[in-house]
Amino acid sequence: MAHAGHDSYDTPPPRCTWVNGPIIVGAGPSGLAVAASLKDRGVPYVILERSDCVASLWQKRTYDRLKLHLPKQFCQLPGLPFPDGYPEYPCRSQFVHYLESYARHFDIAPRFNQAVRSARYDKADGLWRVRAADETAGDEAEAEYIGRWLVVATGENAERVVPEIKGMGAFAGEVGHVCDYKSGEGYRGKKVLVVGCGNSGMEVCLDLCDHGARPSMVVRDAFHVLPREVLGKSTFGLAVLLMKWLPVRLVDELLLALARLVLGNVDKYGLKGPSAGPLQLKNTLGRTPVLDIGALDKIKSGEIKVVAGVKEFLPRSVELVDGVILDVDSVVFATGYCSNVPSWLQETDFFSKDCFPNSWKGKCGLYVAGFTRRGLAGASSDAVRIAKDLGEAWTEQMEQANNLVACNRR
């Protein structure tokens, strides 16, 4: 992932590297997929990663019990399926192992500890200039990478999102983000407020219950809850199959009817569904439905309390927007992440507008992978498109260079 930051071009960097191909920023699943797809077409590249490993989000900022929410066939990257012995929903460590194996298989060697400070397109020479710094070095050694093409593959989950809530600084308990949460073991016996009700919020609440904590989950917005599986079959897989034959509206109606049949009426537990269907919301706004893996049963039994939004933090409690005062020992914000690209990608309006859902190519040799809110499948699709387009541009450039050499020899 690229590092958010600003930079000045007043002082030239100590090192300057010409990249004979695209500069890829980010060595997560998107960046790895692009690199592998480029290698398959014989296109050279350099891949920059701010951390010291591939897939740093998965390796360093995910909780222990995390598993892929979708079946593995929808999550594999181009050119290499998951190992045969993997379960239908690989766990965190298995997915990390797969990504590390993927990098080895395609001989992908990112330049680690390269936190991108800025990237700008130089119109005078038609090249991208990317400045990065090794933040592990004492003097923050800086380098500049120059090339014709830039691929932004840092993903949408680069920086944590924590809302500003009145009184938070006065709260005496522990306050953290889900990116720092590993297990509920340290919360045993505590009253924990989980702010956020997406897949992460629901799963953290479930994990807290399993470790003897007493979680309350803040639900502010309407969202859909679907069973992850029905009769042993993936709900997502069923939706993909139905979409081949039926319109989105009808598939949504079938999914919601199936959810009511399997899960019952969840409205009475404070989980209100939006008026738009789950697939419609996913296709138009990128909002993912919650795929239940057991948290709903805990809500029904009262082990997970559903509460209103937080109005204000007090020293050892919170006041909710409905006036209820809730005693709380700890708070975990499961409020998601955001991209940091606008802070370092200069002089382009690509990320100043909503590029969802089909944008993967900008102007002047700019490409983006993994920003269409379609998960790992979307990142893989982006990678294949980018590699095809860059492969054609690379071939054209090589033909021009060869023709120039031939002309000079005459």
VMD Tcl script that draws the C-alpha trace (Angstrom):
set ca {
  {0.00 0.00 0.00}
  {1.17 3.48 -0.69}
  {1.74 5.84 2.15}
  {-0.30 9.00 2.47}
  {1.85 12.08 2.37}
  {2.89 15.23 0.57}
  {6.19 16.10 -0.99}
  {8.05 18.99 -2.51}
  {10.05 18.87 -5.70}
  {12.32 21.72 -4.63}
  {15.10 19.34 -3.59}
  {16.18 16.60 -6.01}
  {16.12 13.07 -4.54}
  {19.39 11.29 -3.89}
  {18.50 8.39 -6.17}
  {16.69 8.33 -9.50}
  {15.56 5.09 -11.15}
  {14.26 4.70 -14.70}
  {11.54 2.04 -14.86}
  {11.43 0.26 -18.19}
  {7.70 -0.43 -17.90}
  {4.90 0.49 -15.46}
  {5.46 1.60 -11.87}
  {3.05 -0.37 -9.65}
  {2.23 1.12 -6.24}
  {1.06 -1.48 -3.72}
  {1.92 -5.17 -3.21}
  {-1.44 -6.34 -1.93}
  {-3.67 -8.71 -3.92}
  {-4.34 -6.05 -6.60}
  {-0.67 -5.20 -7.14}
  {0.36 -8.86 -7.17}
  {-2.37 -9.68 -9.71}
  {-1.23 -6.84 -12.00}
  {2.43 -7.87 -11.71}
  {1.67 -11.51 -12.51}
  {-0.54 -10.57 -15.46}
  {2.18 -8.26 -16.83}
  {4.84 -10.94 -16.42}
  {2.64 -13.32 -18.40}
  {2.81 -10.82 -21.28}
  {6.51 -10.18 -20.95}
  {6.12 -6.61 -19.69}
  {8.73 -5.46 -17.13}
  {7.69 -3.43 -14.10}
  {8.72 -2.18 -10.67}
  {6.38 -2.68 -7.71}
  {6.67 -0.38 -4.67}
  {5.32 -1.39 -1.24}
  {5.38 0.77 1.88}
  {5.45 -2.19 4.27}
  {8.04 -4.97 4.61}
  {5.85 -7.75 3.20}
  {3.23 -8.52 0.57}
  {-0.43 -8.10 1.54}
  {0.39 -6.09 4.67}
  {-3.30 -5.45 5.42}
  {-3.94 -9.19 5.63}
  {-0.72 -9.94 7.47}
  {-0.72 -7.14 10.03}
  {-4.16 -5.57 10.32}
  {-6.70 -8.39 10.39}
  {-8.13 -10.39 13.29}
  {-7.18 -13.98 13.95}
  {-10.52 -15.65 13.19}
  {-11.01 -13.90 9.83}
  {-11.91 -16.07 6.87}
  {-12.75 -15.15 3.32}
  {-16.42 -14.26 3.21}
  {-16.82 -15.65 -0.31}
  {-15.96 -19.11 -1.67}
  {-12.34 -19.48 -2.75}
  {-13.13 -19.71 -6.48}
  {-14.29 -16.08 -6.38}
  {-11.15 -14.91 -4.55}
  {-8.23 -16.49 -6.41}
  {-5.90 -14.29 -8.43}
  {-5.15 -14.69 -12.16}
  {-3.00 -17.61 -13.18}
  {-2.89 -19.59 -9.93}
  {-5.82 -21.28 -8.15}
  {-5.84 -22.04 -4.44}
  {-4.20 -25.33 -3.41}
  {-6.49 -28.34 -3.67}
  {-6.53 -28.99 0.05}
  {-7.84 -25.54 0.98}
  {-11.36 -25.30 2.47}
  {-14.18 -23.50 0.73}
  {-13.54 -20.42 2.89}
  {-9.78 -20.13 3.52}
  {-8.75 -18.60 6.83}
  {-6.49 -15.59 7.21}
  {-3.24 -17.56 7.48}
  {-4.13 -19.73 4.48}
  {-4.90 -16.68 2.35}
  {-1.63 -15.01 3.39}
  {0.24 -18.22 2.51}
  {-1.51 -18.26 -0.87}
  {-0.49 -14.66 -1.61}
  {3.13 -15.31 -0.58}
  {3.15 -18.44 -2.76}
  {1.64 -16.40 -5.59}
  {4.50 -13.88 -5.38}
  {7.07 -16.70 -5.41}
  {5.34 -18.54 -8.26}
  {5.47 -15.49 -10.52}
  {8.85 -14.34 -9.17}
  {7.38 -11.03 -8.02}
  {9.96 -9.10 -6.00}
  {8.47 -5.85 -4.64}
  {10.73 -3.07 -3.43}
  {9.70 -3.05 0.21}
  {9.74 -0.12 2.64}
  {9.05 2.28 -0.22}
  {6.33 4.60 1.04}
  {5.12 6.73 -1.85}
  {5.12 10.40 -0.96}
  {3.95 11.81 -4.27}
  {3.32 10.88 -7.88}
  {2.89 13.41 -10.66}
  {2.72 13.33 -14.43}
  {5.38 15.49 -16.10}
  {3.70 16.85 -19.21}
  {6.96 18.21 -20.59}
  {8.51 14.77 -21.09}
  {5.36 12.62 -20.89}
  {6.56 10.63 -17.89}
  {5.39 9.78 -14.38}
  {7.62 10.82 -11.49}
  {7.04 8.89 -8.29}
  {8.85 9.81 -5.08}
  {9.13 7.26 -2.31}
  {10.96 7.11 1.01}
  {12.32 4.25 3.09}
  {10.84 5.13 6.47}
  {12.93 2.47 8.19}
  {16.10 4.41 7.37}
  {17.26 6.99 9.85}
  {17.44 9.75 7.27}
  {14.28 8.60 5.49}
  {16.25 7.86 2.33}
  {14.29 9.08 -0.67}
  {14.18 7.84 -4.24}
  {12.47 8.89 -7.45}
  {11.09 6.41 -9.96}
  {10.41 7.59 -13.52}
  {8.39 5.75 -16.15}
  {5.72 6.02 -18.82}
  {2.97 4.28 -16.89}
  {1.66 4.31 -13.32}
  {-0.54 1.59 -11.80}
  {-2.22 2.52 -8.51}
  {-2.93 -0.76 -6.69}
  {-3.08 0.38 -3.07}
  {-6.74 -0.59 -2.70}
  {-9.56 1.10 -0.87}
  {-8.44 -0.03 2.60}
  {-5.22 1.89 3.10}
  {-6.14 4.05 6.10}
  {-8.47 3.41 9.02}
  {-11.62 5.51 9.40}
  {-12.53 6.64 12.93}
  {-15.39 9.14 13.28}
  {-15.06 12.18 15.53}
  {-17.48 11.79 18.44}
  {-17.93 14.28 21.25}
  {-16.11 13.43 24.47}
  {-13.98 10.63 23.04}
  {-10.82 12.05 24.61}
  {-12.40 11.94 28.06}
  {-13.33 8.26 27.86}
  {-11.28 6.29 30.40}
  {-11.49 2.91 28.67}
  {-9.54 1.46 25.76}
  {-10.50 2.75 22.30}
  {-9.22 0.96 19.19}
  {-9.93 0.24 15.55}
  {-10.67 -3.17 14.12}
  {-7.32 -3.06 12.28}
  {-5.64 -3.42 15.71}
  {-8.05 -6.09 16.99}
  {-6.64 -9.62 17.00}
  {-8.79 -11.63 19.39}
  {-11.43 -11.27 22.08}
  {-9.14 -12.90 24.65}
  {-8.03 -9.57 26.09}
  {-11.65 -8.44 26.47}
  {-12.86 -11.40 28.53}
  {-15.52 -10.27 31.02}
  {-15.58 -6.71 29.65}
  {-18.45 -4.66 28.23}
  {-17.34 -3.81 24.72}
  {-19.02 -1.36 22.38}
  {-18.46 -2.25 18.71}
  {-19.18 0.74 16.50}
  {-20.14 -0.58 13.07}
  {-22.39 -3.35 11.85}
  {-20.79 -4.59 8.63}
  {-19.17 -7.98 8.18}
  {-16.23 -6.96 10.39}
  {-18.45 -5.53 13.13}
  {-20.64 -8.62 13.23}
  {-17.67 -10.98 13.23}
  {-15.82 -9.08 15.97}
  {-18.98 -9.21 18.12}
  {-19.18 -12.96 17.53}
  {-15.53 -13.36 18.48}
  {-16.03 -11.29 21.63}
  {-18.93 -13.53 22.65}
  {-16.80 -16.61 22.08}
  {-14.19 -15.18 24.46}
  {-16.60 -14.33 27.26}
  {-16.97 -10.61 26.60}
  {-20.29 -8.73 26.53}
  {-20.54 -6.84 23.23}
  {-23.01 -4.18 22.17}
  {-23.13 -3.31 18.47}
  {-23.98 0.15 17.19}
  {-26.43 0.03 14.28}
  {-27.11 3.40 12.65}
  {-27.96 2.55 9.06}
  {-30.16 0.04 7.29}
  {-28.31 -2.96 5.86}
  {-29.07 -6.42 4.49}
  {-28.23 -9.63 6.35}
  {-28.00 -12.78 4.22}
  {-27.00 -16.30 5.24}
  {-23.49 -17.10 3.99}
  {-24.74 -20.52 2.91}
  {-28.06 -22.21 2.22}
  {-28.12 -26.00 2.42}
  {-24.34 -26.03 2.19}
  {-24.24 -23.85 -0.92}
  {-22.83 -20.34 -1.09}
  {-25.48 -17.61 -1.23}
  {-23.08 -15.50 -3.30}
  {-22.51 -18.38 -5.70}
  {-26.27 -18.79 -6.03}
  {-26.64 -15.09 -6.80}
  {-23.94 -15.26 -9.49}
  {-25.71 -18.23 -11.07}
  {-29.14 -16.56 -11.00}
  {-27.71 -13.35 -12.49}
  {-26.93 -15.26 -15.68}
  {-30.65 -15.82 -16.27}
  {-32.61 -13.22 -14.32}
  {-32.61 -9.41 -13.88}
  {-31.05 -7.93 -10.74}
  {-34.40 -6.90 -9.28}
  {-35.78 -10.44 -9.44}
  {-32.59 -12.00 -8.06}
  {-32.75 -9.54 -5.14}
  {-36.32 -10.56 -4.41}
  {-35.35 -14.23 -4.41}
  {-32.34 -13.61 -2.13}
  {-34.42 -11.63 0.37}
  {-37.14 -14.28 0.37}
  {-34.49 -16.93 0.99}
  {-32.97 -14.84 3.80}
  {-36.37 -14.50 5.51}
  {-36.90 -18.24 5.22}
  {-33.51 -19.13 6.72}
  {-32.92 -16.24 9.16}
  {-36.45 -15.16 9.98}
  {-37.58 -11.56 10.42}
  {-34.47 -9.68 11.56}
  {-36.23 -6.29 11.71}
  {-37.51 -6.98 15.22}
  {-33.92 -7.25 16.46}
  {-33.08 -3.74 15.26}
  {-31.60 -4.80 11.93}
  {-33.62 -2.84 9.38}
  {-33.16 -3.64 5.71}
  {-32.83 -0.89 3.04}
  {-35.50 -0.43 0.39}
  {-33.03 -1.26 -2.39}
  {-32.02 -4.91 -2.79}
  {-28.58 -6.28 -1.84}
  {-27.32 -6.71 -5.40}
  {-28.69 -3.34 -6.47}
  {-26.83 -1.67 -3.59}
  {-23.66 -3.59 -4.41}
  {-23.81 -2.67 -8.09}
  {-24.70 0.99 -7.64}
  {-23.01 2.01 -4.37}
  {-20.56 -0.80 -3.66}
  {-22.28 -1.58 -0.35}
  {-21.78 -5.21 0.64}
  {-24.49 -7.14 2.50}
  {-23.56 -8.88 5.75}
  {-23.07 -12.61 5.23}
  {-24.01 -14.12 8.58}
  {-21.80 -16.83 10.08}
  {-23.40 -17.01 13.52}
  {-23.61 -13.48 14.93}
  {-27.35 -13.29 14.25}
  {-28.05 -16.17 16.64}
  {-26.13 -14.27 19.33}
  {-28.24 -11.18 18.63}
  {-31.42 -13.21 18.90}
  {-30.30 -14.71 22.20}
  {-29.34 -11.30 23.57}
  {-25.63 -12.12 23.88}
  {-24.98 -9.33 21.37}
  {-27.00 -6.20 22.12}
  {-28.03 -3.95 19.23}
  {-27.91 -0.28 20.23}
  {-28.41 3.12 18.61}
  {-25.68 5.49 17.43}
  {-23.30 7.15 19.88}
  {-24.07 10.77 20.76}
  {-21.31 11.39 23.30}
  {-18.56 9.64 25.22}
  {-18.57 9.93 29.01}
  {-15.67 8.87 31.31}
  {-16.91 5.29 31.74}
  {-19.98 5.11 29.52}
  {-21.54 6.43 26.32}
  {-24.73 8.33 25.73}
  {-26.64 7.01 22.73}
  {-28.71 9.14 20.36}
  {-31.88 7.68 21.87}
  {-30.87 8.96 25.33}
  {-29.77 5.61 26.77}
  {-26.62 5.65 28.92}
  {-24.56 2.52 28.29}
  {-21.77 1.40 30.63}
  {-18.72 0.51 28.54}
  {-15.21 -0.76 29.34}
  {-13.77 -0.73 25.82}
  {-14.67 0.47 22.33}
  {-13.75 -1.10 18.98}
  {-14.43 0.95 15.86}
  {-15.40 -1.35 13.00}
  {-15.93 1.70 10.83}
  {-13.90 0.63 7.85}
  {-11.09 2.09 5.82}
  {-10.51 4.62 3.07}
  {-8.03 5.17 0.28}
  {-5.10 7.52 0.76}
  {-4.42 8.02 -2.96}
  {-5.76 11.61 -3.21}
  {-3.11 12.72 -0.70}
  {-0.16 11.68 -2.89}
  {-1.40 11.39 -6.50}
  {-0.96 14.92 -7.81}
  {-2.43 16.93 -10.67}
  {-5.13 14.46 -11.66}
  {-8.86 14.49 -11.00}
  {-9.27 10.72 -11.31}
  {-9.79 10.21 -7.57}
  {-11.61 13.47 -7.01}
  {-14.73 11.94 -8.50}
  {-16.40 8.60 -7.87}
  {-14.61 6.11 -10.12}
  {-16.97 3.29 -9.12}
  {-17.87 0.88 -10.63}
  {-16.05 0.40 -13.95}
  {-13.06 2.72 -14.01}
  {-9.64 1.07 -14.28}
  {-7.91 3.42 -16.71}
  {-7.22 7.14 -16.47}
  {-5.32 9.56 -18.68}
  {-1.63 9.84 -19.51}
  {-0.77 6.22 -18.72}
  {-2.57 6.06 -15.37}
  {-4.20 2.77 -14.36}
  {-5.97 1.72 -11.14}
  {-6.62 -1.78 -9.79}
  {-8.92 -2.77 -6.96}
  {-11.01 0.37 -6.67}
  {-14.28 -0.86 -8.14}
  {-15.65 -2.18 -4.82}
  {-15.99 -5.69 -6.20}
  {-13.54 -7.36 -3.85}
  {-10.85 -9.77 -4.97}
  {-12.78 -10.77 -8.08}
  {-12.89 -7.13 -9.17}
  {-9.17 -6.69 -8.50}
  {-8.39 -9.73 -10.65}
  {-10.60 -8.45 -13.45}
  {-8.90 -5.04 -13.29}
  {-5.48 -6.68 -13.40}
  {-6.26 -8.66 -16.53}
  {-7.62 -5.57 -18.30}
  {-4.65 -3.45 -17.29}
  {-2.14 -6.09 -18.38}
  {-3.84 -6.47 -21.77}
  {-3.84 -2.71 -22.37}
  {-0.27 -2.24 -21.15}
  {0.88 -5.29 -23.09}
  {-0.36 -3.72 -26.30}
  {1.26 -0.38 -25.44}
  {4.51 -2.14 -24.55}
  {4.55 -4.08 -27.83}
  {3.91 -0.88 -29.77}
  {6.76 0.86 -27.96}
  {9.15 -2.01 -28.63}
  {8.23 -2.02 -32.34}
  {8.88 1.72 -32.56}
  {12.24 1.30 -30.82}
  {13.23 -1.55 -33.13}
  {12.25 0.46 -36.20}
  {14.30 3.38 -34.94}
  {17.33 1.13 -34.44}
  {16.87 -0.34 -37.92}
  {16.68 3.14 -39.47}
  {19.86 4.22 -37.68}
  {21.75 1.22 -39.01}
  {21.00 2.07 -42.62}
}
mol new
graphics top color blue
foreach p $ca { graphics top sphere $p radius 0.5 }
foreach p [lrange $ca 0 end-1] q [lrange $ca 1 end] { graphics top cylinder $p $q radius 0.2 }
display resetview
